[in-house]
Amino acid sequence: MIKAAYHTIKFWIIIIILSIVLGTLAVLARLFDSSNNLSHRVSGLWGNWLCKFNGIQVDVEGLENIRRDQAQIFVANHQGFFDIFALNGFLPVQLRWVAKSSLFKIPFVGWSMTASGYIPVERESRKKSYQAFLATIEQLKAGNSIVIFPEGTRSADGTIGPFKKGGPLLSVRSGSPLVPVTLIGTGSIIKKGSGVINPGRIQIIISPPLSSQEVKEEKEENVLRNLRDTICKNYENHRTLEGEKENIAQDG
């Protein structure tokens, strides 16, 4: 209990300090770089340092599957808040996040999001949601990758839910490939409905991309099923492997 309280207090102190310092730097960077790229690099440091300073190890597998010559749509399972921190801090690409418009009103954090060119969306308004959709396509065409969580919400127990539509249409409209990304371990760090921090290990597994042409030639439900199957397979295989390692260590 004391250990959890220590990590939780430490986390909130670090996130407040990083938000003020790096949020200010991201806004200042925007004055010198109208492309938003420099501001995003600063925002990326926020996620990277937030993990490192809180004793959270992040391992990335499959970096060779990232395309360096074009924007991509990273399709990831949604385990917890640290999904965003880990992906923002450890994916070596220019990202533009689509986020709730209310987040852009948070001092320092919201200011840095605006400076980084992230896209606000009000899901309650169909018109504004469509405007965000169009803005996302423009960012992809400009060479900036995005991350989507097709489950729509964080998993409460690690179970990967059904994938909602949207990703394949973005791919076809922008010409960007869909890249399955499997996240393991983030849900245990901050459990859904809790603010307690339990530092652990995060694994990011990047699978081979599905080109926009392949997406165009396949039915949307088949594309979503294939993406989900890939992520579920990686998730189960790596969880099983980690469990076997723990058993061997205990037996030893």
Backbone torsions as a table, in degrees:
resi	resn	phi	psi	omega
1	MET	NA	-44.4	179.2
2	ILE	-65.5	-40.1	179.8
3	LYS	-62.6	-44.0	179.3
4	ALA	-64.0	-40.2	178.6
5	ALA	-64.1	-40.7	178.8
6	TYR	-60.3	-49.8	-178.3
7	HIS	-64.4	-36.7	-179.3
8	THR	-67.8	-46.7	178.6
9	ILE	-63.3	-42.7	178.6
10	LYS	-59.6	-43.8	-179.8
11	PHE	-59.2	-48.3	-176.3
12	TRP	-68.6	-33.3	175.3
13	ILE	-65.3	-45.2	-178.6
14	ILE	-65.8	-43.7	-176.7
15	ILE	-66.8	-34.5	178.0
16	ILE	-67.9	-45.6	-179.7
17	ILE	-63.7	-46.7	-179.6
18	LEU	-64.0	-38.3	-179.2
19	SER	-63.3	-42.6	-179.6
20	ILE	-68.8	-49.0	-175.9
21	VAL	-69.6	-54.5	-176.2
22	LEU	-74.4	-30.6	175.2
23	GLY	-61.2	-42.2	177.9
24	THR	-65.1	-43.5	179.5
25	LEU	-64.4	-37.5	179.3
26	ALA	-63.9	-40.8	178.0
27	VAL	-65.7	-42.5	179.1
28	LEU	-65.8	-37.5	-180.0
29	ALA	-62.6	-32.6	179.9
30	ARG	-63.5	-26.3	179.6
31	LEU	-69.4	-24.3	-176.8
32	PHE	-105.6	-9.3	-176.8
33	ASP	-144.0	100.4	-176.1
34	SER	-72.7	-11.0	-179.6
35	SER	-76.9	-11.8	-176.6
36	ASN	75.0	-3.7	-175.9
37	ASN	-64.4	-43.5	-179.6
38	LEU	-65.9	-39.6	178.2
39	SER	-62.7	-39.1	178.4
40	HIS	-66.9	-36.6	177.7
41	ARG	-60.5	-39.0	176.7
42	VAL	-65.7	-42.8	178.3
43	SER	-63.7	-33.5	176.6
44	GLY	-64.1	-36.6	176.5
45	LEU	-61.8	-34.3	179.5
46	TRP	-58.1	-48.5	179.1
47	GLY	-68.3	-41.3	-178.5
48	ASN	-63.4	-50.2	-177.8
49	TRP	-70.3	-31.9	179.1
50	LEU	-62.0	-37.6	176.7
51	CYS	-71.0	-50.7	-174.8
52	LYS	-64.2	-44.6	-177.2
53	PHE	-70.3	-16.8	178.4
54	ASN	-101.6	13.7	175.8
55	GLY	70.9	28.4	-178.7
56	ILE	-103.5	116.7	179.9
57	GLN	-84.9	130.1	179.4
58	VAL	-118.2	118.7	177.8
59	ASP	-109.0	131.3	-179.0
60	VAL	-114.7	126.8	179.2
61	GLU	-119.3	136.2	176.1
62	GLY	92.9	25.5	178.9
63	LEU	-60.1	-24.3	178.9
64	GLU	-66.7	-14.4	179.6
65	ASN	-86.9	-4.7	177.6
66	ILE	-82.6	129.6	177.8
67	ARG	-81.2	129.2	-179.2
68	ARG	-93.4	-9.5	-173.3
69	ASP	-103.9	1.0	179.6
70	GLN	-160.5	165.7	177.8
71	ALA	-72.7	153.3	179.3
72	GLN	-133.0	158.2	173.8
73	ILE	-109.5	105.2	179.9
74	PHE	-82.7	121.6	-177.0
75	VAL	-106.5	110.7	-172.1
76	ALA	-123.3	151.3	170.1
77	ASN	-74.1	153.4	-172.3
78	HIS	-114.9	103.2	-175.8
79	GLN	-100.3	-33.0	-177.2
80	GLY	-177.0	-177.3	-178.7
81	PHE	-58.8	-33.9	-176.4
82	PHE	-73.0	-6.3	171.0
83	ASP	-55.8	-48.3	-176.6
84	ILE	-68.4	-44.7	179.7
85	PHE	-60.3	-45.3	-176.5
86	ALA	-67.6	-46.1	-178.3
87	LEU	-68.5	-40.5	-179.9
88	ASN	-66.2	-32.5	-175.6
89	GLY	-92.1	-17.3	-172.2
90	PHE	-127.5	-1.9	171.5
91	LEU	-88.4	117.7	-173.9
92	PRO	-81.7	54.2	179.6
93	VAL	-140.1	165.7	173.1
94	GLN	-79.0	116.4	-178.9
95	LEU	-108.7	147.1	170.6
96	ARG	-127.9	112.1	-176.5
97	TRP	-84.4	145.5	170.5
98	VAL	-101.6	119.7	-173.0
99	ALA	-138.6	160.3	178.1
100	LYS	-56.6	135.9	-176.1
101	SER	-60.4	-27.6	-179.5
102	SER	-63.2	-29.4	-179.5
103	LEU	-66.5	-26.6	-178.3
104	PHE	-73.0	-9.6	179.9
105	LYS	-92.6	-5.9	-179.5
106	ILE	-76.3	127.2	179.6
107	PRO	-53.6	140.9	178.5
108	PHE	69.6	-57.4	180.0
109	VAL	-63.0	-53.4	179.6
110	GLY	-63.9	-37.1	178.9
111	TRP	-63.9	-40.8	179.5
112	SER	-69.5	-33.5	177.5
113	MET	-64.4	-42.1	177.2
114	THR	-64.9	-43.9	-179.8
115	ALA	-63.7	-29.5	-178.4
116	SER	-85.2	-1.5	177.9
117	GLY	80.0	19.9	178.8
118	TYR	-70.8	160.1	-168.9
119	ILE	-109.2	116.2	177.8
120	PRO	-79.2	145.8	178.6
121	VAL	-140.4	139.1	173.4
122	GLU	-111.6	99.2	-173.1
123	ARG	-67.9	-17.7	179.2
124	GLU	-73.8	-18.8	-179.3
125	SER	-108.8	117.6	-179.0
126	ARG	-64.2	-37.1	-179.5
127	LYS	-64.5	-46.3	-178.5
128	LYS	-72.1	-30.4	175.7
129	SER	-65.7	-40.3	178.7
130	TYR	-67.6	-37.6	176.9
131	GLN	-62.7	-38.9	177.1
132	ALA	-66.1	-37.4	177.0
133	PHE	-60.7	-45.8	178.8
134	LEU	-65.3	-38.8	178.8
135	ALA	-65.2	-35.6	178.2
136	THR	-65.4	-42.0	177.8
137	ILE	-61.7	-40.6	179.3
138	GLU	-64.1	-39.9	178.2
139	GLN	-64.8	-40.6	177.9
140	LEU	-64.1	-43.1	179.1
141	LYS	-66.5	-25.1	178.3
142	ALA	-81.7	-3.2	176.4
143	GLY	100.4	8.7	-179.0
144	ASN	-101.7	129.6	-179.9
145	SER	-79.1	163.1	176.3
146	ILE	-135.8	163.2	174.2
147	VAL	-119.0	134.6	174.3
148	ILE	-124.8	147.6	175.5
149	PHE	-113.7	91.5	-172.4
150	PRO	-66.5	-12.4	174.7
151	GLU	-69.0	-26.8	177.1
152	GLY	89.4	-19.4	179.9
153	THR	-155.2	163.3	179.2
154	ARG	-72.0	144.2	177.7
155	SER	-77.1	139.5	-180.0
156	ALA	-82.9	-26.1	-174.9
157	ASP	-131.9	11.7	-179.9
158	GLY	93.6	-16.3	178.5
159	THR	-63.2	132.5	-179.9
160	ILE	-87.2	116.4	-176.0
161	GLY	-80.1	178.4	178.1
162	PRO	-64.6	150.9	-179.3
163	PHE	-93.0	131.5	177.1
164	LYS	-84.5	160.9	-178.3
165	LYS	-73.1	163.2	176.5
166	GLY	135.1	-46.8	-178.1
167	GLY	-59.1	-50.7	179.5
168	PRO	-59.6	-37.9	179.1
169	LEU	-65.9	-40.4	176.0
170	LEU	-59.5	-41.3	-179.4
171	SER	-63.1	-47.6	-178.7
172	VAL	-65.9	-42.9	-177.1
173	ARG	-70.5	-31.1	-176.0
174	SER	-101.1	-17.1	-176.4
175	GLY	78.5	16.2	-177.4
176	SER	-98.1	142.0	178.0
177	PRO	-72.7	156.3	174.2
178	LEU	-97.6	128.4	-177.3
179	VAL	-118.4	112.7	178.6
180	PRO	-68.8	132.8	178.5
181	VAL	-128.3	124.3	179.7
182	THR	-103.4	126.8	178.1
183	LEU	-109.7	130.1	-179.1
184	ILE	-130.8	129.5	174.1
185	GLY	103.7	-19.5	-176.1
186	THR	-68.1	-32.9	-178.1
187	GLY	-67.7	-21.2	-179.3
188	SER	-84.6	-17.0	-176.9
189	ILE	-76.4	-48.4	171.2
190	ILE	-129.9	106.4	-179.4
191	LYS	-71.2	148.0	-179.3
192	LYS	-58.8	129.4	-179.4
193	GLY	87.7	2.9	-179.4
194	SER	-127.8	152.8	176.8
195	GLY	-110.3	7.8	-178.1
196	VAL	-80.9	135.3	-177.7
197	ILE	-99.6	130.0	175.4
198	ASN	-128.4	91.1	-176.6
199	PRO	-54.2	140.6	179.2
200	GLY	-158.3	-162.2	-178.0
201	ARG	-102.5	138.3	176.7
202	ILE	-115.2	135.0	174.7
203	GLN	-114.8	132.3	174.6
204	ILE	-116.7	118.0	-178.9
205	ILE	-113.9	116.3	-178.1
206	ILE	-101.3	117.5	-178.2
207	SER	-94.0	165.1	179.2
208	PRO	-56.8	143.8	-176.8
209	PRO	-74.8	159.3	173.1
210	LEU	-110.6	114.5	-174.6
211	SER	-65.1	157.0	179.6
212	SER	-63.6	-29.8	178.0
213	GLN	-67.8	-40.8	176.3
214	GLU	-63.9	-39.7	178.6
215	VAL	-63.3	-42.0	-177.9
216	LYS	-64.2	-34.5	-175.2
217	GLU	-84.3	-6.6	-176.9
218	GLU	-115.7	154.7	176.4
219	LYS	-68.5	145.7	-175.6
220	GLU	-58.1	-43.0	-178.0
221	GLU	-64.9	-31.7	177.9
222	ASN	-70.7	-39.6	178.3
223	VAL	-62.5	-47.3	-179.6
224	LEU	-62.7	-40.5	179.5
225	ARG	-65.4	-41.9	179.9
226	ASN	-64.7	-41.5	178.3
227	LEU	-62.2	-47.3	-178.7
228	ARG	-65.0	-40.5	179.2
229	ASP	-61.3	-40.5	178.9
230	THR	-62.7	-47.1	-179.1
231	ILE	-66.0	-43.5	179.7
232	CYS	-62.8	-41.0	-179.9
233	LYS	-63.2	-46.2	178.1
234	ASN	-61.5	-42.5	-177.8
235	TYR	-61.2	-48.4	-177.8
236	GLU	-70.0	-41.9	-178.8
237	ASN	-62.2	-44.0	-178.0
238	HIS	-73.6	-34.4	176.6
239	ARG	-65.9	-39.7	178.4
240	THR	-65.0	-42.7	-179.9
241	LEU	-63.6	-42.5	178.9
242	GLU	-64.5	-37.7	178.2
243	GLY	-64.8	-39.4	178.2
244	GLU	-65.3	-39.5	178.7
245	LYS	-63.2	-41.4	179.6
246	GLU	-64.3	-40.1	179.2
247	ASN	-65.1	-40.2	179.3
248	ILE	-64.8	-42.2	-179.7
249	ALA	-63.1	-39.9	-179.9
250	GLN	-69.3	-38.6	179.4
251	ASP	-67.5	-32.6	-179.4
252	GLY	-72.6	NA	NA
